[in-house]
Amino acid sequence: MNNNLKWLSLVLMSSMLVLSACSGGSGSAGGSAEPTPSNEPSGGGETAEQPKKEPVTIEFMGHGNPNEKKIFEQLIASFEKKYTHVKVKYTSVPPGEYGQKLTTLVSSGKAPDVFYVGGSEFYRFAESGILMNLQAQLDQTDLFNPDNVWKQALDRYRYDGSTVGTGDIYGLPKDVGPWAFVYNKDLFDKAGIAPPPARAGEWTWDDMLEAAKAITADNNGDGKTDVFGVGAYNLESAVWGNGGDFLDSTTGTVTIDKPEFYEAMQFAADLNLVHKVSPNQEAEQAMNAYTRFVNGQMGMFAMGPWDQPAFWDLPFGWDIAAWPASPNTGKTATWLGSMGFAVSAKTKHVEEAFNLAAFLSLDEEGQRQNYQLGQAVPNLIDMANGEFLAYEKAPANRQVFLDIIQDYGRTDLPARSKDNQWLDTFWQEASKVWNGEMSAKDWTAMMQPKLQELYDKGNK
Amino acid sequence: MKNKLPGYRKKELWWIYSFVLPPVLGFLIFGLAPILYSIYMSFHHWDMLSPPEWIGLANYVDLLKDEKFYKSIFNTFYLLLGIPIGMVVSLLLAILMNRKLKGISVMRTIYYLPVISPIIAVSLLWQWILNKDYGLLNNFLWQLFGIEGPNWLGEADWVKPSLILIGLWGGVGGTMVLYLAGLQSISSTYYEAAEIDGAGGWQKLKTITIPLLTPIHFFVVVMGVIGTFQSFSQIYVLAVDGGPEYSGATIVYYIFQNAFAYFNMGYASAGAWVLGLIIFLITLVQFKLSDRWVYQE
């Protein structure tokens, strides 16, 4: 039967060939720009000072809802009009799969030329040398004036070789997402109380609690609360406002066992446990708090600028306010999210890729569309302070968004560490506090060593 | 090339190999190669971005120290409870469906439907059924019995029972069909003989039906255990981040999270190999024990 063996070895041999061919292919960098005849620059669109350039194709990958996708398609079309020799290949993937897909592409050497980076991704990617340093491009660009971009937005994309937040620019902001305190005006009117003020520090936790008690109601007398005062209270806001923090970034210490932290956490838990003005932990899960607010069954809630389009359709009046300040410190805070555009370090078309990122990030017309469609606050300071503030649609207190960006917003937790297992574990286990099984003090004392170990494992 | 085979056999051989080659190639490239590579990777720290670094057995050591890993193993074993429950329900259904009645095939189809429904879509529906305030199930309990139902997917104690319930709904149809086939292969002479001896329905079930179905029981148990150990999709949808206090996470979910949320590919590979070992050992034990209870005709 040696014949069979021969066959088998042949099969094996050929498969090995195929395998080696497969692995050989990953060596070449992605984003190959094969000029296709179709994107030859049209002679008419050329201006005098623009020399005829080789046509190039740039790959751009992002994620987002259909609305966002539409905006980007328009933006890209106007970009291609401006730079006639460039063709952009745009892919939009579902947000949930984005990180997975991007990392897979990067690790197989097929990174798109321009792509979104957000949260802890930026940190990891900058550290691994995947992102292009844009500082040189930025210094000589005449496309925009960096002084007219929120410092808080640009700083998130700085990296100095070891930490994020200082050093050269490795990305441009797609947006900044101030997490604001939103309230249902009609419910406040009905309860006959003044709504929360827009200025930070004028309203404390106690004021908020009082208002929440006045709004909470059981309308049909079945013993179940129908309208809650407040929902999904922002723990970061409570902790930071109280002078505490989750993490000391300079030393890499998890600081949840400090009194400033657990007092704030207990306050957030007691909104339900003691005062019953907030739905309990089970009812609080993601969908419900949002649904309750949208149904007009919740007085105070939280929102980002991206929630505007959905809230514009609501049948009741609403507005945003400053997050309540801690009575112990008189200060308030909230988180500021952000997403950025990065350029792959392996791109073959540095200039074009940078121009695309800059255009998407800072093109005036694009920024205008973005805020008018309720996607984001403009990255351009003069636009944000000017036409954005004057825009007629809700919320009336748009200044609150800007206050958060300039004043009391802080980098959101996931963007502060490369590896967020410690943070995920925190949120997973926190239900023991929300449901009253343990006090915040005991729980944080118990969790600190565990979370510290997880933090060290992934970040040191 | 010396060949002792006659010409026509040689031709046949050629055909055989050319038919077998595509799947074999596919397996070698997309199956065996990654499997072998993952063994190699399990001794490395690899975040998919920087080159892998050799760390020896550290991944395995970390795994054995990781509380979440044990939690996910415990959760997975807990879900095994669904198998005996499922077997009882499926067998009863199969006996019910084993009648010559009008429209019985429609009934069988209805029970089989969940098996062919896409699991992600079904999980999304279950999410609504099990919702605490607006869910179908809790409203039903409240309206009919005045019971305030639990938060099925929001409380650590209820997540696993919910998952078992969903597993039952999705699994009994398939098992029922297997049992039906088994029931129809049992010769009626046994029952006739038993009736002559004066056996009642319960006795017939206990002494004829259940023992003669042991090969099917065995198949269902083995496949059920393997399937449970590999359950992932419904957890991915229903237990966000592994559910409250990580109570819904199975081993595969844990591996997935380490691979695609934290990008610890080496660590995830080590986890996958430990899982493979567990499944292998359990299945081995089952086969060893099967001689004692599985009736072979």
Contacts between the chains, C-beta under 8 A, distances in Angstrom:
chain1	res1	chain2	res2	distance
A	3	B	3	6.4
A	3	B	5	7.2
A	3	B	13	7.9
A	6	B	1	8.0
A	7	B	13	7.7
A	7	B	17	5.8
A	11	B	17	7.3
A	11	B	21	6.3
A	11	B	24	6.4
A	11	B	25	7.5
A	12	B	28	7.8
A	14	B	25	7.6
A	15	B	24	7.8
A	15	B	25	5.4
A	15	B	28	4.5
A	15	B	29	6.5
A	18	B	25	6.9
A	18	B	29	6.1
A	19	B	28	7.5
A	19	B	29	5.9
A	19	B	33	6.0
A	22	B	29	7.0
A	99	B	260	7.5
A	99	B	261	7.6
A	100	B	260	4.6
A	103	B	48	5.2
A	103	B	49	7.1
A	103	B	260	7.8
A	103	B	263	5.9
A	104	B	48	7.3
A	106	B	48	7.3
A	106	B	49	6.2
A	107	B	48	3.9
A	107	B	49	6.3
A	124	B	47	6.9
A	124	B	49	6.3
A	124	B	263	7.4
A	125	B	49	6.8
A	128	B	47	7.4
A	128	B	49	3.7
A	128	B	50	4.9
A	130	B	49	6.1
A	281	B	154	7.1
A	281	B	244	7.9
A	282	B	132	5.4
A	282	B	151	3.4
A	282	B	154	3.8
A	282	B	155	5.8
A	283	B	132	5.7
A	283	B	133	5.8
A	283	B	151	7.1
A	283	B	154	7.6
A	285	B	153	7.8
A	285	B	154	5.2
A	285	B	240	7.9
A	286	B	240	7.1
A	287	B	131	7.8
A	288	B	131	7.8
A	288	B	132	7.7
A	288	B	133	6.5
A	291	B	134	8.0
A	419	B	262	6.0
A	420	B	262	7.6
A	421	B	262	5.7
A	424	B	241	6.0
A	424	B	261	7.8
A	425	B	68	7.5
A	425	B	246	8.0
A	427	B	241	7.1
A	428	B	241	6.0
A	428	B	242	6.3
A	428	B	243	8.0
A	428	B	244	7.0
A	428	B	245	6.0
A	428	B	246	5.2
A	429	B	245	5.9
A	429	B	246	7.8
A	431	B	156	7.0
A	431	B	244	4.6
A	431	B	245	5.9
A	432	B	245	7.1
A	435	B	155	7.9
A	450	B	67	7.5
A	457	B	62	7.6
A	458	B	262	7.0
